[in-house]
Amino acid sequence: MSGLYSGGQPDRLRRVDFAAINRAALRNALGVVRGLLPDGRLEGHEYAFRNPLRPDKRFGSAKVNILNGRWADFATGDGGGDLVSLAAFVSGLPQREAAIRLAQSLGVSPWA
C-alpha cells in the first residue's frame, strides 16, 4: 500500500529526519544548490544567485554558504540555516514536504 510503512501509519504521520537530510544535502551542497538555483555561480565557499521569486538583477544579493548551508537574500531579509529551508523557500513548499523531496532526490530516507 503506497504511503504506508511497516508500522501501518501513513507517511504524513511519520517523523522527518531533518538533521540527516541536511547532512546528506551538505555532502553534495554544490549539486543541491545548482539543482535548486541553476542560474547561480560559485564564489569561494559561497554560491551567489539571483532570487527566482523576485525580479533580481544582481548576483550576490542572495548567497548560500556551501560549507554550512546558511543562506540569505540580503535585499529582502529572507534567509535560513540549512539547505532544507532553502529548498522550501525556492519551491514554495512547507519545510516537511521540501525535506521529503530533497531526501528523495538525494537517494536517502527522509524518515527518522
C-alpha positions in Angstrom: 0.0 0.0 0.0 1.5 3.3 -1.1 2.3 5.9 1.6 2.4 3.3 4.4 5.4 1.8 6.2 5.7 -1.4 8.2 4.0 0.1 11.3 0.9 0.8 9.3 0.9 4.5 9.8 0.6 6.8 6.8 3.7 8.8 5.8 2.0 12.0 6.8 2.3 10.8 10.5 5.9 9.8 10.3 8.7 12.0 11.7 11.0 13.5 9.1 14.7 13.4 10.0 15.6 16.9 9.1 19.2 16.7 10.5 20.0 13.6 8.4 18.6 15.1 5.3 20.6 18.3 5.8 23.8 16.3 6.4 23.2 14.4 3.2 22.5 17.7 1.4 25.7 19.3 2.7 27.7 16.3 1.4 26.6 17.3 -2.0 25.9 21.0 -1.3 27.1 22.4 -4.6 25.0 19.9 -6.6 21.9 20.7 -4.4 22.2 24.4 -4.8 22.9 24.1 -8.5 19.8 22.0 -8.9 17.7 24.5 -7.0 19.2 27.6 -8.5 20.9 26.7 -11.8 21.5 30.4 -12.7 24.0 30.9 -9.8 27.8 30.9 -9.6 30.3 29.7 -7.1 32.3 32.5 -5.4 34.8 30.8 -3.0 32.7 28.8 -0.5 29.5 30.8 -1.3 27.1 30.3 -4.2 25.8 33.6 -5.4 22.4 33.5 -7.1 19.5 35.7 -8.2 16.4 35.1 -6.2 14.0 33.4 -8.6 11.0 34.7 -6.6 11.5 38.4 -7.4 12.9 40.4 -10.2 16.5 40.1 -9.0 19.2 41.5 -11.4 22.3 41.3 -9.2 24.4 38.3 -8.4 25.4 38.5 -4.8 22.2 39.9 -3.5 21.4 36.3 -2.4 24.0 33.7 -1.3 24.3 30.3 0.2 27.3 29.0 2.1 28.1 25.6 0.7 30.0 24.6 3.8 27.3 25.0 6.3 24.1 25.6 4.3 23.2 29.0 5.6 21.7 31.3 3.1 20.3 34.8 2.8 18.7 37.2 0.4 20.2 40.5 1.6 17.7 42.6 -0.4 14.6 41.0 1.3 15.9 39.8 4.6 14.8 36.2 3.8 17.2 33.5 4.9 17.7 30.2 6.6 20.2 28.0 8.4 20.2 24.9 6.1 19.6 23.5 2.7 16.1 22.2 3.5 14.9 25.7 4.3 16.5 26.9 1.0 14.6 24.2 -0.9 11.4 25.1 0.9 11.9 28.8 0.1 12.7 28.3 -3.6 10.0 25.7 -4.2 7.3 27.5 -2.1 6.7 24.2 -0.2 6.3 23.6 3.6 9.6 22.5 5.2 8.4 19.0 5.7 7.4 18.5 2.0 10.6 20.2 0.8 12.7 17.9 3.1 11.0 14.8 1.8 11.5 15.8 -1.8 15.1 16.7 -1.2 15.8 13.4 0.6 14.3 11.5 -2.4 16.4 13.5 -4.8 19.5 12.6 -2.8 18.5 8.9 -2.5 18.2 8.9 1.3 15.4 8.1 3.6 13.5 11.1 4.9 12.2 9.2 8.0 13.6 9.3 11.5 
